[in-house]
Amino acid sequence: MKTKLTVTIDPDLLPVAKLYAKSQGKSLSALIEDTLRELSASDGKSFSERWTGALRLADHGDARFEALAKKYL
């Protein structure tokens, strides 16, 4: 049995979300439910555990690195 839930959402986002759900052949409720199931099915891994090894360090000679280092470091 399903339980009703009231969700507050930005009024500009609602029509976009409804169109996206429709494009996926789902109701907005089904889309939210599926997304919450996916998010909760992360095998109990933390954010850092899921991303460990997925990113590489920037090359210090990279122009983007140099620009960001100059701006923020």
N, C-alpha and C positions, 0 to 999 in steps of 0.2 A: 504494500500500500504506500502510495506517495504522500508526502506531507507538503502543504503549501508553505511558501516562504516569500516574504516581501523583500525585494532588493531595491536599493536606491541607486540610480545610474544617471550619469550626465545626460541631459535631454538631447544633446547633439550626437551622442554615441548610440542612443537607442535605435534610430532608424538604420544606422550602419550595421549594428549588431543583428537586427532583424533581417536585413538583406543578406548578410553573410550566412546566417543560419539557413535561410531559404535556399541559398546557392548550394549549401551542403545537404539539402534535402531533410533538414531537421527543424524542429521548433526551437525557439530561443531557450526554452527550459531544457530541452534535450542537449543542446549545445553546451549550456552551462554545466549540466550534470556530467556529461562526457569529459569536459575539461577538468572538472574537479576530481573525477575518477583518475584521469591521467596524472594529475599533479600529486595525488595521494599514493599513486602506485610507483613511487620512486625507489622501491626496495629498501626504504628506511635510510637511504644514503643522504648525507647532508649536502648542501650546495657545493662545498669545497671538495667533497669526495666525488661528486658527479663530474666536476670540472678538472680534477687533478690530471695533469698530463695532456689536456686538450688544447692548451695555449702554449705558444713558444715565446721566448724572450725577444724583445726588439733588438735589432742590430744597431749598435751605437753609431754606425755610419749612415743609417737611414735618415733621409731628410725629414721625415715626419717625426722621428725620435728627437732629432736635433731641435726642431721647432717647438715640440712639446716640452722638452727639457729646458729650453731657454725661457719659455713662458711660465712654467710651473716650478722649476727647481732653483 
